């Protein structure tokens, strides 16, 4: 039996960050992971998907090269090459985590874990042999989540014609046609990729707009941009009469009282994720689940209903985001190391969608402000009026800031446009430190930059916008 101060079950963003931080604090840490290190984010999500989106951006730029005075000859788009690059980037990041483990003296135990009573964990390796390890301080469950199919409408994942994002990230060529079910971040990103590489894309969403969790103005703006690119949107749609064949899928889509039948080469299910909580021995260990199937954990200490067993990341619920899990891992490690860290501010975690145009946000939407009956003002500035956006030919979108009417507190911020996922962090830092819009206005923004749109939106919320 090997003994460590802390044992993490799961090598994704929550587990590996927590383990590295433990190592920095002088705690002996081990991570149990059956696959390569990095979890869904590095292996099957954030990193490879964004590498594909970078390829899609290049493909779209080439299509408009003549607008910039660049004449190109016969251009071919090779999805297989883009996919290979995507997998290479993923592998590089995973190897990077391995390096960080060695640097911080974190042990990687390869295998499948199950709680073994108290702070013991039984690990079964690929050879079928089991060994037991014990933690002196804590066992941390960070097993993440997985894509769910939609069996209720007949869309069981078969990994050939009905696929998840996992299978989409190893396709050798882009399908001639694809229906993406679910227009959240994952669905919109893959719709972007396949459209750029020539697929006929149908994006299907049961809610009335794209990115249902985002501000309604952002959803509408992204919808307009997608329609310009000939992505076919089916919003407020219901699926029925699904027939899954060997080489294609037929499905009926009802929208605005009208029903049409689509036949596509593949269906990508991008709706919903389920926590990985099975076969961990949770019940036997006294670890309780919530009504929705997530692990019940204290929101400040992350300890579960079993003493000495903790949980972080996707397994404890929304928002199911890599950066949220990483911060929880960091905070928990500090707590276990005897520090008193600032708790996670769950009301200020950024959302980021990396399609083109990008969408990013923090805080409340305008609809939520109305529901709460807050007294607020809105400032909004279009990128079409921004000099840097014009020079780059990236004029879709806007910056929208919602502020408290009396005190200028930033209640929410929403950006659609080029590099939105980078720009949002100026407002994130401001909101975390309780800066008002007046204080943001004091900062001089360089000209010409996209960040000037943030400054102008701030001015608009105060009734004194200059450039639109």
NORRA-V197198 format. One record per residue. N is the residue number from 0. SS is DSSP state (hx for helix, st for strand, lp for the rest). PSI is psi in radians with two decimals (* if undefined). Layout:
# NORRA-V197198
n->N ss->SS psi->PSI
n->N ss->SS psi->PSI
This chain:
# NORRA-V197198
n->0 ss->lp psi->2.19
n->1 ss->st psi->2.59
n->2 ss->st psi->2.40
n->3 ss->st psi->2.81
n->4 ss->st psi->-0.79
n->5 ss->st psi->2.36
n->6 ss->st psi->2.18
n->7 ss->st psi->2.28
n->8 ss->st psi->1.83
n->9 ss->lp psi->2.22
n->10 ss->lp psi->0.54
n->11 ss->lp psi->-2.94
n->12 ss->hx psi->-0.60
n->13 ss->hx psi->-0.87
n->14 ss->hx psi->-0.81
n->15 ss->hx psi->-0.61
n->16 ss->hx psi->-0.77
n->17 ss->hx psi->-0.73
n->18 ss->hx psi->-0.75
n->19 ss->hx psi->-0.75
n->20 ss->hx psi->-0.66
n->21 ss->hx psi->-0.76
n->22 ss->hx psi->-0.71
n->23 ss->hx psi->-0.53
n->24 ss->lp psi->0.06
n->25 ss->lp psi->0.18
n->26 ss->lp psi->2.44
n->27 ss->lp psi->2.23
n->28 ss->st psi->2.54
n->29 ss->st psi->2.56
n->30 ss->st psi->2.22
n->31 ss->st psi->2.07
n->32 ss->lp psi->2.24
n->33 ss->lp psi->-0.48
n->34 ss->lp psi->-2.88
n->35 ss->lp psi->2.82
n->36 ss->lp psi->2.63
n->37 ss->lp psi->-0.37
n->38 ss->hx psi->-2.93
n->39 ss->hx psi->-0.71
n->40 ss->hx psi->-0.90
n->41 ss->hx psi->-0.68
n->42 ss->hx psi->-0.70
n->43 ss->hx psi->0.30
n->44 ss->lp psi->-1.87
n->45 ss->hx psi->-0.99
n->46 ss->hx psi->-0.98
n->47 ss->hx psi->-0.61
n->48 ss->hx psi->-0.69
n->49 ss->hx psi->-0.53
n->50 ss->hx psi->-0.70
n->51 ss->hx psi->-0.69
n->52 ss->hx psi->-0.57
n->53 ss->hx psi->-0.70
n->54 ss->hx psi->-0.70
n->55 ss->hx psi->-0.66
n->56 ss->hx psi->-0.73
n->57 ss->hx psi->-0.74
n->58 ss->hx psi->-0.77
n->59 ss->hx psi->-0.62
n->60 ss->hx psi->-0.71
n->61 ss->hx psi->-0.65
n->62 ss->hx psi->-0.45
n->63 ss->lp psi->0.33
n->64 ss->hx psi->-0.62
n->65 ss->hx psi->-0.52
n->66 ss->hx psi->-0.40
n->67 ss->hx psi->0.20
n->68 ss->lp psi->0.34
n->69 ss->lp psi->2.01
n->70 ss->lp psi->2.18
n->71 ss->lp psi->2.74
n->72 ss->lp psi->-2.45
n->73 ss->lp psi->1.94
n->74 ss->lp psi->2.31
n->75 ss->lp psi->2.45
n->76 ss->lp psi->2.08
n->77 ss->lp psi->1.74
n->78 ss->hx psi->-0.60
n->79 ss->hx psi->-0.72
n->80 ss->hx psi->-0.76
n->81 ss->hx psi->-0.70
n->82 ss->hx psi->-0.74
n->83 ss->hx psi->-0.75
n->84 ss->hx psi->-0.73
n->85 ss->hx psi->-0.79
n->86 ss->hx psi->-0.62
n->87 ss->hx psi->-0.72
n->88 ss->hx psi->-0.74
n->89 ss->hx psi->-0.80
n->90 ss->hx psi->-0.72
n->91 ss->hx psi->-0.76
n->92 ss->hx psi->-0.70
n->93 ss->hx psi->-0.74
n->94 ss->hx psi->-0.56
n->95 ss->hx psi->-0.67
n->96 ss->hx psi->-0.71
n->97 ss->hx psi->-0.77
n->98 ss->hx psi->-0.75
n->99 ss->hx psi->-0.58
n->100 ss->hx psi->-0.80
n->101 ss->hx psi->-0.73
n->102 ss->hx psi->-0.65
n->103 ss->lp psi->0.26
n->104 ss->lp psi->0.72
n->105 ss->st psi->2.34
n->106 ss->st psi->2.28
n->107 ss->st psi->2.05
n->108 ss->st psi->2.01
n->109 ss->lp psi->2.19
n->110 ss->lp psi->-3.02
n->111 ss->st psi->2.29
n->112 ss->st psi->2.62
n->113 ss->st psi->2.37
n->114 ss->st psi->2.38
n->115 ss->lp psi->0.34
n->116 ss->lp psi->2.33
n->117 ss->lp psi->-2.26
n->118 ss->lp psi->0.54
n->119 ss->st psi->2.56
n->120 ss->st psi->2.25
n->121 ss->st psi->2.21
n->122 ss->st psi->2.17
n->123 ss->st psi->2.11
n->124 ss->lp psi->3.10
n->125 ss->lp psi->-0.43
n->126 ss->lp psi->0.02
n->127 ss->lp psi->-0.09
n->128 ss->lp psi->2.45
n->129 ss->st psi->2.48
n->130 ss->st psi->2.66
n->131 ss->st psi->2.40
n->132 ss->st psi->2.67
n->133 ss->st psi->2.48
n->134 ss->st psi->2.38
n->135 ss->st psi->-0.68
n->136 ss->st psi->-0.86
n->137 ss->st psi->2.55
n->138 ss->st psi->2.24
n->139 ss->st psi->2.13
n->140 ss->st psi->2.09
n->141 ss->lp psi->0.94
n->142 ss->lp psi->-0.01
n->143 ss->lp psi->-2.67
n->144 ss->st psi->3.02
n->145 ss->st psi->2.84
n->146 ss->st psi->2.42
n->147 ss->lp psi->2.58
n->148 ss->lp psi->-3.00
n->149 ss->st psi->1.19
n->150 ss->hx psi->-0.42
n->151 ss->hx psi->-0.34
n->152 ss->hx psi->0.19
n->153 ss->lp psi->0.23
n->154 ss->st psi->1.23
n->155 ss->lp psi->2.40
n->156 ss->lp psi->2.10
n->157 ss->lp psi->-0.02
n->158 ss->lp psi->0.14
n->159 ss->lp psi->-1.15
n->160 ss->lp psi->-0.49
n->161 ss->st psi->1.91
n->162 ss->st psi->2.88
n->163 ss->lp psi->-3.09
n->164 ss->hx psi->-0.48
n->165 ss->hx psi->-0.89
n->166 ss->hx psi->-0.58
n->167 ss->hx psi->-0.44
n->168 ss->lp psi->0.15
n->169 ss->lp psi->0.18
n->170 ss->lp psi->2.45
n->171 ss->lp psi->-0.36
n->172 ss->lp psi->2.73
n->173 ss->lp psi->2.36
n->174 ss->lp psi->2.69
n->175 ss->lp psi->-0.62
n->176 ss->st psi->2.55
n->177 ss->st psi->2.44
n->178 ss->st psi->2.15
n->179 ss->st psi->2.04
n->180 ss->st psi->1.95
n->181 ss->lp psi->2.03
n->182 ss->lp psi->0.69
n->183 ss->lp psi->-2.82
n->184 ss->hx psi->-0.82
n->185 ss->hx psi->-0.80
n->186 ss->hx psi->-0.76
n->187 ss->hx psi->-0.65
n->188 ss->hx psi->-0.76
n->189 ss->hx psi->-0.56
n->190 ss->hx psi->-0.72
n->191 ss->hx psi->-0.86
n->192 ss->hx psi->-0.90
n->193 ss->hx psi->-0.61
n->194 ss->hx psi->-0.75
n->195 ss->hx psi->-0.55
n->196 ss->lp psi->0.33
n->197 ss->lp psi->0.04
n->198 ss->lp psi->2.58
n->199 ss->st psi->2.07
n->200 ss->st psi->2.23
n->201 ss->st psi->2.11
n->202 ss->st psi->2.02
n->203 ss->st psi->2.24
n->204 ss->st psi->2.31
n->205 ss->lp psi->-0.49
n->206 ss->lp psi->2.86
n->207 ss->lp psi->-0.13
n->208 ss->lp psi->2.86
n->209 ss->lp psi->2.73
n->210 ss->lp psi->1.17
n->211 ss->lp psi->-0.42
n->212 ss->lp psi->-0.17
n->213 ss->lp psi->2.95
n->214 ss->lp psi->2.48
n->215 ss->hx psi->-0.62
n->216 ss->hx psi->-0.66
n->217 ss->hx psi->-0.76
n->218 ss->hx psi->-0.78
n->219 ss->hx psi->-0.73
n->220 ss->hx psi->-0.76
n->221 ss->hx psi->-0.67
n->222 ss->hx psi->-0.74
n->223 ss->hx psi->-0.72
n->224 ss->hx psi->-0.72
n->225 ss->hx psi->-0.69
n->226 ss->hx psi->-0.65
n->227 ss->hx psi->-0.51
n->228 ss->lp psi->0.15
n->229 ss->lp psi->0.39
n->230 ss->lp psi->2.18
n->231 ss->st psi->2.06
n->232 ss->st psi->2.33
n->233 ss->st psi->1.68
n->234 ss->st psi->2.59
n->235 ss->lp psi->0.63
n->236 ss->lp psi->2.62
n->237 ss->st psi->2.44
n->238 ss->st psi->2.51
n->239 ss->st psi->2.99
n->240 ss->st psi->0.87
n->241 ss->st psi->2.24
n->242 ss->st psi->1.90
n->243 ss->st psi->2.04
n->244 ss->lp psi->-3.10
n->245 ss->lp psi->-0.64
n->246 ss->lp psi->-0.05
n->247 ss->lp psi->2.98
n->248 ss->st psi->2.31
n->249 ss->st psi->2.39
n->250 ss->st psi->2.48
n->251 ss->st psi->2.33
n->252 ss->st psi->2.09
n->253 ss->st psi->2.16
n->254 ss->st psi->2.15
n->255 ss->lp psi->0.70
n->256 ss->lp psi->-0.06
n->257 ss->st psi->2.46
n->258 ss->st psi->2.35
n->259 ss->st psi->2.69
n->260 ss->st psi->2.21
n->261 ss->st psi->2.45
n->262 ss->st psi->2.07
n->263 ss->st psi->2.77
n->264 ss->lp psi->-0.67
n->265 ss->st psi->2.69
n->266 ss->st psi->2.21
n->267 ss->st psi->2.03
n->268 ss->st psi->1.99
n->269 ss->lp psi->0.59
n->270 ss->lp psi->1.92
n->271 ss->lp psi->2.56
n->272 ss->st psi->2.67
n->273 ss->st psi->2.44
n->274 ss->st psi->2.54
n->275 ss->lp psi->1.56
n->276 ss->lp psi->-0.02
n->277 ss->lp psi->2.66
n->278 ss->lp psi->0.45
n->279 ss->lp psi->-0.12
n->280 ss->lp psi->0.56
n->281 ss->hx psi->-0.82
n->282 ss->hx psi->-0.78
n->283 ss->hx psi->-0.52
n->284 ss->hx psi->-0.13
n->285 ss->lp psi->0.32
n->286 ss->lp psi->2.05
n->287 ss->lp psi->2.70
n->288 ss->st psi->2.76
n->289 ss->lp psi->3.05
n->290 ss->lp psi->-0.46
n->291 ss->lp psi->0.06
n->292 ss->lp psi->0.13
n->293 ss->lp psi->2.83
n->294 ss->st psi->2.31
n->295 ss->lp psi->2.08
n->296 ss->st psi->2.58
n->297 ss->lp psi->2.24
n->298 ss->lp psi->-0.18
n->299 ss->lp psi->-0.64
n->300 ss->lp psi->-0.33
n->301 ss->lp psi->0.20
n->302 ss->st psi->2.44
n->303 ss->st psi->-2.95
n->304 ss->lp psi->-0.06
n->305 ss->lp psi->2.15
n->306 ss->lp psi->2.30
n->307 ss->lp psi->-0.06
n->308 ss->st psi->2.22
n->309 ss->st psi->2.87
n->310 ss->st psi->2.45
n->311 ss->lp psi->2.85
n->312 ss->hx psi->-2.68
n->313 ss->hx psi->-0.50
n->314 ss->hx psi->-0.28
n->315 ss->hx psi->0.09
n->316 ss->lp psi->-3.08
n->317 ss->lp psi->2.72
n->318 ss->lp psi->2.36
n->319 ss->lp psi->1.38
n->320 ss->lp psi->2.51
n->321 ss->hx psi->-0.76
n->322 ss->hx psi->-0.49
n->323 ss->hx psi->-0.77
n->324 ss->hx psi->-0.70
n->325 ss->hx psi->-0.76
n->326 ss->hx psi->-0.69
n->327 ss->hx psi->-0.69
n->328 ss->hx psi->-0.72
n->329 ss->hx psi->-0.83
n->330 ss->hx psi->-0.78
n->331 ss->hx psi->-0.74
n->332 ss->hx psi->-0.75
n->333 ss->hx psi->-0.74
n->334 ss->hx psi->-0.78
n->335 ss->hx psi->-0.44
n->336 ss->lp psi->0.08
n->337 ss->lp psi->0.18
n->338 ss->lp psi->3.04
n->339 ss->lp psi->1.28
n->340 ss->lp psi->2.76
n->341 ss->lp psi->2.26
n->342 ss->lp psi->2.80
n->343 ss->lp psi->2.31
n->344 ss->lp psi->1.62
n->345 ss->hx psi->-0.22
n->346 ss->hx psi->0.02
n->347 ss->hx psi->0.64
n->348 ss->lp psi->2.19
n->349 ss->lp psi->2.50
n->350 ss->st psi->2.46
n->351 ss->st psi->2.22
n->352 ss->st psi->2.22
n->353 ss->lp psi->0.36
n->354 ss->lp psi->-3.09
n->355 ss->lp psi->2.01
n->356 ss->lp psi->2.71
n->357 ss->st psi->2.77
n->358 ss->st psi->2.32
n->359 ss->st psi->2.64
n->360 ss->st psi->2.80
n->361 ss->st psi->2.70
n->362 ss->st psi->-2.62
n->363 ss->lp psi->2.54
n->364 ss->lp psi->2.94
n->365 ss->hx psi->-0.64
n->366 ss->hx psi->-0.69
n->367 ss->hx psi->-0.62
n->368 ss->hx psi->-0.70
n->369 ss->hx psi->-0.72
n->370 ss->hx psi->-0.65
n->371 ss->lp psi->-0.07
n->372 ss->lp psi->0.75
n->373 ss->lp psi->2.63
n->374 ss->lp psi->1.85
n->375 ss->st psi->2.87
n->376 ss->st psi->2.64
n->377 ss->st psi->2.37
n->378 ss->st psi->2.38
n->379 ss->st psi->2.38
n->380 ss->st psi->2.23
n->381 ss->st psi->2.50
n->382 ss->hx psi->-0.32
n->383 ss->hx psi->-0.31
n->384 ss->hx psi->0.15
n->385 ss->lp psi->2.23
n->386 ss->hx psi->-0.76
n->387 ss->hx psi->-0.67
n->388 ss->hx psi->-0.68
n->389 ss->hx psi->-0.76
n->390 ss->hx psi->-0.55
n->391 ss->hx psi->-0.13
n->392 ss->lp psi->0.48
n->393 ss->lp psi->1.20
n->394 ss->lp psi->0.01
n->395 ss->lp psi->2.52
n->396 ss->lp psi->-3.00
n->397 ss->st psi->2.97
n->398 ss->st psi->2.30
n->399 ss->st psi->2.21
n->400 ss->st psi->2.30
n->401 ss->st psi->2.13
n->402 ss->st psi->2.69
n->403 ss->st psi->2.28
n->404 ss->lp psi->-0.60
n->405 ss->lp psi->-0.83
n->406 ss->lp psi->-0.15
n->407 ss->lp psi->0.14
n->408 ss->st psi->2.43
n->409 ss->st psi->1.94
n->410 ss->st psi->-0.57
n->411 ss->st psi->2.71
n->412 ss->st psi->2.43
n->413 ss->st psi->2.23
n->414 ss->st psi->2.30
n->415 ss->st psi->2.25
n->416 ss->st psi->-3.12
n->417 ss->lp psi->2.30
n->418 ss->lp psi->0.46
n->419 ss->hx psi->-0.64
n->420 ss->hx psi->-0.30
n->421 ss->hx psi->-0.76
n->422 ss->hx psi->-0.53
n->423 ss->hx psi->-0.40
n->424 ss->hx psi->-0.40
n->425 ss->hx psi->-0.77
n->426 ss->hx psi->-0.52
n->427 ss->hx psi->-0.85
n->428 ss->hx psi->-0.72
n->429 ss->hx psi->-0.79
n->430 ss->hx psi->-0.67
n->431 ss->hx psi->-0.57
n->432 ss->lp psi->0.19
n->433 ss->lp psi->0.60
n->434 ss->lp psi->2.58
n->435 ss->st psi->2.98
n->436 ss->hx psi->-0.56
n->437 ss->hx psi->-0.64
n->438 ss->hx psi->-0.58
n->439 ss->hx psi->-0.68
n->440 ss->hx psi->-0.47
n->441 ss->lp psi->-0.41
n->442 ss->lp psi->2.19
n->443 ss->lp psi->2.15
n->444 ss->lp psi->2.29
n->445 ss->lp psi->2.56
n->446 ss->lp psi->2.35
n->447 ss->lp psi->2.24
n->448 ss->lp psi->2.75
n->449 ss->lp psi->-0.49
n->450 ss->lp psi->-0.33
n->451 ss->hx psi->-0.44
n->452 ss->hx psi->-0.58
n->453 ss->hx psi->-0.82
n->454 ss->hx psi->-0.69
n->455 ss->hx psi->-0.64
n->456 ss->hx psi->-0.65
n->457 ss->hx psi->-0.82
n->458 ss->hx psi->-0.71
n->459 ss->hx psi->-0.63
n->460 ss->hx psi->-0.33
n->461 ss->lp psi->0.07
n->462 ss->lp psi->0.43
n->463 ss->lp psi->0.73
n->464 ss->lp psi->2.50
n->465 ss->lp psi->-0.64
n->466 ss->lp psi->0.39
n->467 ss->lp psi->*
